């Protein structure tokens, strides 16, 4: 069974976010915005690396409802859209201040 290219990227993003928000982030001893952003940068790079391994040079267009984009833009945009509610909920649950730059 083969999934559509968009579904493959969405599943990849979902798995990465599930590992992050159910495993990595809750297990952090210090849950700060800077720490989460650093790990998130690495996980975003992982998502781009895997998506690139699947679709680099394939020329497959990805539908963003009203227009088509390449695999990299689709990966980044959908990852951000999927992550925002997860992050806001996590920050609220663990009391992470989103507006104070002087966190410890």
Backbone as a printed PyTorch tensor [residue, N CA C, xyz], in Angstrom:
tensor([[[ 0.8310, -1.1680,  0.0000],
         [ 0.0000,  0.0000,  0.0000],
         [ 0.8840,  1.2430,  0.0000]],

        [[ 0.6500,  2.1030, -0.9690],
         [ 1.4390,  3.3270, -1.0950],
         [ 0.5900,  4.5290, -0.7220]],

        [[ 1.1550,  5.4100,  0.0870],
         [ 0.4680,  6.6290,  0.4890],
         [ 0.8000,  7.7520, -0.4760]],

        [[-0.0920,  8.7270, -0.5740],
         [ 0.1690,  9.9210, -1.3780],
         [ 1.3780, 10.6420, -0.7900]],

        [[ 2.1180, 11.3770, -1.6200],
         [ 3.2980, 12.0830, -1.0970],
         [ 2.9720, 13.0040,  0.0820]],

        [[ 1.8540, 13.7130,  0.0140],
         [ 1.4670, 14.5920,  1.1230],
         [ 1.2480, 13.7910,  2.4000]],

        [[ 0.6100, 12.6440,  2.2700],
         [ 0.3650, 11.7940,  3.4390],
         [ 1.6750, 11.2830,  4.0340]],

        [[ 2.6310, 10.9610,  3.1940],
         [ 3.9250, 10.4880,  3.6800],
         [ 4.6050, 11.5600,  4.5370]],

        [[ 4.5760, 12.8090,  4.0710],
         [ 5.1880, 13.9010,  4.8280],
         [ 4.4080, 14.1520,  6.1210]],

        [[ 3.0830, 14.1330,  6.0530],
         [ 2.2730, 14.3650,  7.2500],
         [ 2.4950, 13.2720,  8.2920]],

        [[ 2.6310, 12.0370,  7.8490],
         [ 2.9180, 10.9360,  8.7740],
         [ 4.3000, 11.1120,  9.3970]],

        [[ 5.2790, 11.4630,  8.5770],
         [ 6.6350, 11.7250,  9.0710],
         [ 6.6100, 12.8200, 10.1300]],

        [[ 5.9530, 13.9350,  9.8210],
         [ 5.8560, 15.0380, 10.7800],
         [ 5.1370, 14.5990, 12.0540]],

        [[ 4.0660, 13.8440, 11.9040],
         [ 3.3190, 13.3670, 13.0670],
         [ 4.1500, 12.4770, 13.9680]],

        [[ 4.9260, 11.5950, 13.3790],
         [ 5.7820, 10.6990, 14.1700],
         [ 6.8570, 11.4990, 14.9040]],

        [[ 7.4890, 12.4390, 14.2130],
         [ 8.5210, 13.2600, 14.8470],
         [ 7.9320, 14.0630, 15.9940]],

        [[ 6.7610, 14.6590, 15.7800],
         [ 6.1280, 15.4520, 16.8410],
         [ 5.6680, 14.5760, 18.0000]],

        [[ 5.1870, 13.3730, 17.7100],
         [ 4.7720, 12.4590, 18.7830],
         [ 5.9680, 12.0820, 19.6520]],

        [[ 7.0860, 11.7660, 19.0240],
         [ 8.2910, 11.4260, 19.7890],
         [ 8.7390, 12.6300, 20.6240]],

        [[ 8.6710, 13.8190, 20.0290],
         [ 9.1090, 15.0190, 20.7370],
         [ 8.2190, 15.3310, 21.9330]],

        [[ 6.9000, 15.3670, 21.7070],
         [ 5.9910, 15.8410, 22.7560],
         [ 5.5250, 14.7460, 23.7140]],

        [[ 5.7330, 13.5010, 23.3720],
         [ 5.3870, 12.4200, 24.2990],
         [ 6.6200, 11.8080, 24.9610]],

        [[ 7.7990, 12.0570, 24.3940],
         [ 9.0020, 11.4340, 24.9310],
         [10.0990, 12.4090, 25.3050]],

        [[10.5870, 13.1580, 24.3230],
         [11.7710, 13.9880, 24.5450],
         [11.4800, 15.1650, 25.4720]],

        [[10.5120, 15.9960, 25.1110],
         [10.2720, 17.2210, 25.8880],
         [ 9.8110, 16.9480, 27.3230]],

        [[ 8.8880, 16.0290, 27.5610],
         [ 8.4980, 15.7820, 28.9600],
         [ 9.6440, 15.2440, 29.8230]],

        [[10.6110, 14.5670, 29.1980],
         [11.7070, 13.9920, 29.9750],
         [12.8270, 14.9900, 30.2550]],

        [[12.7480, 16.1890, 29.6920],
         [13.7690, 17.1970, 29.9600],
         [13.7300, 17.5990, 31.4290]],

        [[14.9050, 17.6740, 32.0120],
         [14.9720, 18.1040, 33.4020],
         [14.6330, 19.5890, 33.5130]],

        [[15.1980, 20.3830, 32.6090],
         [14.9360, 21.8190, 32.5590],
         [14.1000, 22.1050, 31.3220]],

        [[12.8610, 22.4730, 31.5180],
         [11.9610, 22.7410, 30.3910],
         [11.9050, 24.2460, 30.1550]],

        [[12.8130, 24.7460, 29.3160],
         [12.8460, 26.1650, 28.9950],
         [12.5980, 26.3430, 27.5040]],

        [[12.2010, 27.5590, 27.1500],
         [11.9290, 27.8690, 25.7530],
         [13.1680, 27.6680, 24.8890]],

        [[14.3110, 28.1200, 25.3520],
         [15.5460, 27.9690, 24.5720],
         [15.9160, 26.5070, 24.3650]],

        [[15.7530, 25.7110, 25.3810],
         [16.0820, 24.2790, 25.2810],
         [15.1700, 23.5760, 24.2770]],

        [[13.8720, 23.8720, 24.3580],
         [12.9070, 23.2600, 23.4440],
         [13.1590, 23.7240, 22.0110]],

        [[13.4670, 25.0140, 21.8360],
         [13.7300, 25.5310, 20.4940],
         [14.9630, 24.8750, 19.8780]],

        [[15.9750, 24.6220, 20.6830],
         [17.1910, 23.9730, 20.1760],
         [16.8890, 22.5540, 19.7070]],

        [[16.1780, 21.8150, 20.5210],
         [15.8200, 20.4460, 20.1430],
         [14.8960, 20.4530, 18.9330]],

        [[13.9710, 21.4200, 18.9010],
         [13.0400, 21.5200, 17.7840],
         [13.7680, 21.8040, 16.4690]],

        [[14.8160, 22.5810, 16.5260],
         [15.6170, 22.8600, 15.3350],
         [16.2330, 21.5690, 14.7880]],

        [[16.7430, 20.7440, 15.6800],
         [17.3300, 19.4580, 15.2730],
         [16.2530, 18.5410, 14.6880]],

        [[15.0850, 18.4970, 15.3250],
         [14.0060, 17.6420, 14.8270],
         [13.4570, 18.1410, 13.4890]],

        [[13.4240, 19.4530, 13.2880],
         [12.9990, 20.0070, 12.0050],
         [13.9970, 19.6420, 10.9120]],

        [[15.2780, 19.6950, 11.2430],
         [16.3090, 19.2940, 10.2830],
         [16.1750, 17.8160,  9.9440]],

        [[15.8430, 16.9960, 10.9350],
         [15.6170, 15.5720, 10.6970],
         [14.4430, 15.3660,  9.7380]],

        [[13.3610, 16.1050,  9.9500],
         [12.1970, 16.0000,  9.0680],
         [12.5700, 16.3800,  7.6400]],

        [[13.3330, 17.4530,  7.4900],
         [13.7680, 17.8680,  6.1490],
         [14.7100, 16.8450,  5.5300]],

        [[15.5900, 16.2700,  6.3150],
         [16.5190, 15.2620,  5.8080],
         [15.7710, 14.0380,  5.2840]],

        [[14.8240, 13.5310,  6.0630],
         [14.0730, 12.3410,  5.6510],
         [13.1970, 12.6570,  4.4370]],

        [[12.5200, 13.8100,  4.4640],
         [11.6930, 14.1960,  3.3210],
         [12.5580, 14.3680,  2.0730]],

        [[13.7270, 14.9450,  2.2490],
         [14.6480, 15.1040,  1.1240],
         [15.1060, 13.7670,  0.5690]],

        [[15.3630, 12.8190,  1.4680],
         [15.7650, 11.4830,  1.0230],
         [14.6600, 10.8230,  0.1980]],

        [[13.4280, 11.1420,  0.5290],
         [12.2950, 10.5510, -0.1980],
         [11.9810, 11.2740, -1.5050]],

        [[12.0980, 12.6040, -1.5260],
         [11.5540, 13.3650, -2.6480],
         [12.5200, 14.2780, -3.3800]],

        [[13.7720, 14.3640, -2.9590],
         [14.7420, 15.2410, -3.6250],
         [14.8630, 14.8360, -5.0930]],

        [[14.7070, 15.7870, -5.9770],
         [14.8750, 15.5410, -7.4070],
         [13.7390, 14.7930, -8.0730]],

        [[12.6970, 14.4770, -7.3360],
         [11.5950, 13.7180, -7.9230],
         [10.6460, 14.5970, -8.7200]],

        [[10.6130, 15.8820, -8.4130],
         [ 9.7180, 16.7850, -9.1130],
         [ 8.2540, 16.6210, -8.7390]],

        [[ 7.9870, 15.8990, -7.6820],
         [ 6.6120, 15.6680, -7.2400],
         [ 6.0680, 16.9670, -6.6440]],

        [[ 4.9250, 17.4610, -7.1540],
         [ 4.3310, 18.6580, -6.5570],
         [ 3.5110, 18.2870, -5.3190]],

        [[ 3.5110, 19.1610, -4.3330],
         [ 2.7530, 18.9520, -3.1040],
         [ 1.6680, 20.0140, -3.0280]],

        [[ 0.4450, 19.5800, -2.8160],
         [-0.6890, 20.4870, -2.7960],
         [-0.8800, 21.1070, -1.4140]],

        [[-0.9430, 22.4410, -1.3840],
         [-1.2580, 23.1840, -0.1620],
         [-2.6550, 23.8010, -0.3380]],

        [[-3.5910, 23.0150, -0.8060],
         [-4.9830, 23.3710, -1.0760],
         [-5.1450, 24.3180, -2.2550]],

        [[-4.6120, 25.5330, -2.1810],
         [-4.8360, 26.5100, -3.2410],
         [-3.6490, 26.6790, -4.1780]],

        [[-2.5240, 26.0820, -3.8520],
         [-1.3450, 26.1840, -4.6960],
         [-0.4400, 24.9890, -4.4370]],

        [[ 0.5300, 24.8110, -5.3320],
         [ 1.4640, 23.6960, -5.2010],
         [ 2.8440, 24.2120, -4.7910]],

        [[ 3.5210, 23.4100, -3.9760],
         [ 4.8590, 23.7490, -3.4970],
         [ 5.7530, 22.5230, -3.6290]],

        [[ 7.0340, 22.7030, -3.3510],
         [ 7.9400, 21.5520, -3.3690],
         [ 7.9350, 20.8540, -2.0130]],

        [[ 8.6660, 19.7720, -1.9040],
         [ 8.6610, 18.9530, -0.6880],
         [ 9.1860, 19.7080,  0.5240]],

        [[10.1910, 20.5710,  0.3420],
         [10.7930, 21.2730,  1.4780],
         [ 9.8160, 22.2730,  2.0940]],

        [[ 9.1690, 23.0570,  1.2650],
         [ 8.2020, 24.0380,  1.7650],
         [ 7.0290, 23.3160,  2.4310]],

        [[ 6.5480, 22.2500,  1.7990],
         [ 5.4340, 21.4930,  2.3740],
         [ 5.8050, 20.9290,  3.7430]],

        [[ 7.0110, 20.4000,  3.8570],
         [ 7.4690, 19.8260,  5.1280],
         [ 7.5370, 20.8790,  6.2210]],

        [[ 8.1490, 22.0120,  5.9260],
         [ 8.3100, 23.0600,  6.9360],
         [ 6.9640, 23.6490,  7.3490]],

        [[ 6.1250, 23.9880,  6.3710],
         [ 4.8410, 24.6290,  6.6780],
         [ 3.9300, 23.6840,  7.4580]],

        [[ 3.8180, 22.4400,  7.0230],
         [ 2.9270, 21.5150,  7.7360],
         [ 3.4730, 21.1610,  9.1180]],

        [[ 4.7780, 21.0720,  9.2570],
         [ 5.3690, 20.8120, 10.5690],
         [ 5.0420, 21.9560, 11.5330]],

        [[ 5.1480, 23.1960, 11.0490],
         [ 4.8240, 24.3490, 11.9010],
         [ 3.3480, 24.3660, 12.2670]],

        [[ 2.4830, 24.1150, 11.3000],
         [ 1.0430, 24.1260, 11.5670],
         [ 0.6650, 23.0410, 12.5750]],

        [[ 1.2850, 21.8800, 12.4580],
         [ 0.9910, 20.7850, 13.3760],
         [ 1.5650, 21.0400, 14.7680]],

        [[ 2.6940, 21.7340, 14.8290],
         [ 3.3770, 21.8900, 16.1080],
         [ 2.8270, 23.0130, 16.9810]],

        [[ 2.3110, 24.0570, 16.4020],
         [ 1.8750, 25.2180, 17.1890],
         [ 0.9080, 24.8320, 18.3100]],

        [[-0.1870, 24.1180, 18.0340],
         [-1.0780, 23.7820, 19.1570],
         [-0.4300, 22.8490, 20.1780]],

        [[ 0.4220, 21.9510, 19.7200],
         [ 1.1210, 21.0560, 20.6490],
         [ 2.0410, 21.8550, 21.5690]],

        [[ 2.7880, 22.7770, 20.9870],
         [ 3.7150, 23.5710, 21.7840],
         [ 2.9810, 24.4600, 22.7820]],

        [[ 1.9250, 25.1300, 22.3360],
         [ 1.1830, 26.0070, 23.2420],
         [ 0.5980, 25.2260, 24.4170]],

        [[ 0.0690, 24.0390, 24.1420],
         [-0.4590, 23.1950, 25.2070],
         [ 0.6530, 22.7470, 26.1560]],

        [[ 1.7890, 22.3520, 25.6120],
         [ 2.9320, 21.9270, 26.4220],
         [ 3.4420, 23.0740, 27.2880]],

        [[ 3.5720, 24.2530, 26.6980],
         [ 4.0540, 25.4220, 27.4410],
         [ 3.1030, 25.7710, 28.5760]],

        [[ 1.8220, 25.6740, 28.3270],
         [ 0.8380, 25.9650, 29.3720],
         [ 0.9150, 24.9260, 30.4890]],

        [[ 1.0230, 23.6600, 30.1000],
         [ 1.0560, 22.5800, 31.0860],
         [ 2.2740, 22.6680, 31.9960]],

        [[ 3.4260, 23.0150, 31.4280],
         [ 4.6710, 23.0330, 32.2080],
         [ 5.0870, 24.4440, 32.6380]],

        [[ 4.2290, 25.4200, 32.4260],
         [ 4.5080, 26.7730, 32.8980],
         [ 5.6880, 27.4370, 32.2290]],

        [[ 5.8740, 27.1900, 30.9530],
         [ 6.9760, 27.8050, 30.2150],
         [ 6.5390, 29.2080, 29.8000]],

        [[ 7.3100, 30.2110, 30.2330],
         [ 6.9970, 31.5910, 29.9270],
         [ 7.4570, 31.8940, 28.5040]],

        [[ 6.5400, 32.2900, 27.6490],
         [ 6.8570, 32.5460, 26.2480],
         [ 7.3610, 33.9550, 25.9960]],

        [[ 7.2630, 34.8360, 26.9800],
         [ 7.5780, 36.2360, 26.7420],
         [ 8.7420, 36.7520, 27.5620]],

        [[ 9.3070, 35.9620, 28.4340],
         [10.4100, 36.3950, 29.2840],
         [11.7170, 35.8520, 28.7250]],

        [[12.6070, 36.7400, 28.2850],
         [13.8900, 36.3100, 27.7250],
         [14.8920, 35.8920, 28.7870]],

        [[14.6430, 36.2160, 30.0360],
         [15.5880, 35.9420, 31.1100],
         [15.2050, 34.6840, 31.8900]],

        [[14.9530, 33.5830, 31.1550],
         [14.6050, 32.3290, 31.8150],
         [15.8580, 31.6320, 32.3140]],

        [[15.6790, 30.8310, 33.3250],
         [16.8070, 30.0300, 33.8320],
         [16.4190, 28.5840, 33.8460]]])
